[in-house]
């Protein structure tokens, strides 16, 4: 079973994303800016990052996750082209709006975890 890392501090959003992932038989682990990448589960394949949180809006975090072979999906309330381009160059596989995330998780899981 694939593990999914959630870099989400917003309790409501984190709960909703986690619930949908668990319903699709995925293990979920919440991470934060202090998480050591050496401790990520070997089976981790995908990370959701709330890019509206200043501590997570970092090309360094995206790059580190990519070095570990994870697919990275950024989440933003409002997607702007400048940040989108910067994050994609750092390795972000996709940026989705918060408003569409939860309903699109099943599609994202099948696309990025198969």
Secondary structure by P-SEA (a helix, b strand, c coil): cbbbbbccccaaaaaaaaaaaaaabbbbbbbccccccccccccccbbbbcccccccccaaaaaaaaaabbbbbbbbccccaaaaaaaaaacccccccccccccaaaaaaaaccc
